[in-house]
Amino acid sequence: MRLNYTTSRLLAVLLSACFIISEASFAAEITPLAEKISQRLSYMKDVAGFKAQHHLPIEDLDQEAKVLANAKAEAEKLGLDPGSVEPLIVAQINAAKAIEYRYEADWLAEPEVGWQPRPLDEVRQEIAELSKEILQQVAENLRSGPFQPSDRFDFFKTVREHNLKDPDKQQLFSALLAVRMAK
């Protein structure tokens, strides 16, 4: 059967649309992951408040090393490439510190009245659990297909924590794009 030019062009357009739709259906929705990342960052007010009350520095290199080591071990268990996960963990740590510094700066100008931070050990346990959930979600998403630059809008729309700036979000998102499954 021979098709005329118009019919063959229409068929090509329809096949292309089917391919685009099937590609999109394989890519996982980024919003649940972005919600978990946002939730993790929401704990930084308590962390900053506890550190400020107890005159502790925001930067805690021993804690950061522990978080990174735990995350890489968890990534390996989940079939993620630990080396590709490291920049994502570092980006989360850096975003967390940036939020903490901004809270402390805000409190210098205007102390918050009537609020008490939760104990640091309690908060860190919840952050550790959420960090595992984030990596589980990353692995689940990657099994459906890689993250796409087009996911940026939904990621930015969802990750909305006080004192988190767009450059912080961009570092998180760029690091997320580079995460891959282990070979």
N, C-alpha and C positions, 0 to 999 in steps of 0.2 A: 504494500500500500504506500502510495506516495503522498506526502503532505505538502500543502501549499506553504508559501513563506509565512503568512500570517498565522496559520495553525501551528507551524513548527516554532515560531517565536513565542506564541502563547504557551505551548507545551514546555519550552525552555524556562519561561518565567515561572510557571507552576512548579516545575521540578526544583528550581532554585528556591522557591518559597518553602517547599516541603523540606528541603535540606536545611534551610535556616531554622525552621520550626523544630525539626528533629534535633539539631545541634543545641538549641535553646532548652529543649526538654531534658537533655542529658546534663546540663549545667545545674548544679544545686543552687537553691535560693541562699543568698548570702545573709539575709536579715537575721535568722536565728543565731548565726555566729557573731554578727555585729552586736546583737543584743547581749550576748555573753561577754564580749570584750568591753562593752559599755558598762555592764554590771560590775566587772572586775575593777574598772577604773572608778566606779562610784564609791569604793571603799577608801579611796585616797584621802578623803576629808578626815575620816577617823584616824588613819595612819598619821597624817600631818598634825592633827590635833594632839594625839598621844605624844608624838615626838616633841612638839612644842612645849607641852606641859612638863615633860621630863627632861627638857634641854638636851635632846638627842639630835644628832645631825640627820638631815634628810638622806644623804648618801650613806648607805651601809653596804660596803663592798662585799663583806662576808655573806650577808643575806642575799645580795644579787648573785653571787657565785653559786649559792645553794639553790636558788630559784632556777638558774640556768641549767645546772647539773640535773636537777629533778626533771625539768622540762625535756631535756635531751634524752634522758632515760625513758620517760613516758612516750616521747615521740617514737623512739625505736620500738617499743612494745606495740605501738599502734601501726607500725609499718611506714612511718614517715621518715624521710631523710633527716636525721638530727642536725646535720650541717645547714640544711635549708631552713630549719625551724629556728636556729639560733638568732638570726636577724629579727625574726618576729618577736621572740622573747625579749631581746634587747630593746626593741622599739616599744614594747609594752612597759618595760622597766623605765625607759626614758620618759615616756608619756606620764607614767605614774609620778616620777620625780618632778616633772614640770608642773603637774597639778599641785603636788605638795608645796613646792616653792611658791606658787601663786597664791595658795591659801595662806601661807605664812606672811606673804607680803600684804595681802588683804587685811589680815588680823593686826598687822603693825599699824595700819591706817585706821582701822575700825574693829576693835575686838568684838568677837561674837559673844553675846550675853545669853545665858540660860541653856547652853549646849555643852554636853560633855562627850568626849570621844569614848568609844568602846575600847576595852583592853587590847593592846597590840597583838598579844599571842592569839586571842580569839579571832581577831580580824585576819591575821595571817593564815590561820587554819582555813578560814572560809575562802580566802584568796587562792590558797593552794588547791583546794577542791575545785574551784571555778577554773583555775588554770588547766587542770586535767580535762574538765568538760570542754574547754576551748579547743584543746588539742584533739579530743575525740570528735568534735564537730568539724574541725579542719580535715581530719582523715576521712570522715564520712562524706564531706563535700567533695574532696578530691577523688573519691571513688566514682563520683558522678561526672567528673570532668574538672579541668583546671579553672581556677578563678580567672575572671576576665576583667580587663580594664573598664568594660561597660558596667561592672558591679560597683564602681566608685560612688555613683550618685546614691544608691541605696545604703552603702556603707556609711557615707558621710551623714546621710539623713538619720541613720539609726544610732550611730555612736555620737552621743550628745551629752557630754558630762560638763558640769561647771568647771571652768578653768582649763578645759581642753581646747586647744586652738587648731585651726585647719592644718597648719604645718605638722602638728603632732599626728593628726588623722592621716595625713599624706604619708608620713613615715610608716605608720601602722599598715596602711593599705598597700604601699609598695612592698613591704616585707611579706605581707600575706600573698601577694601575687607570685613571689619567688618560692614559696613552700611547695615541695613536691613529695611524692611517695618514694620510698627507698627502692632501689633497683634490685 
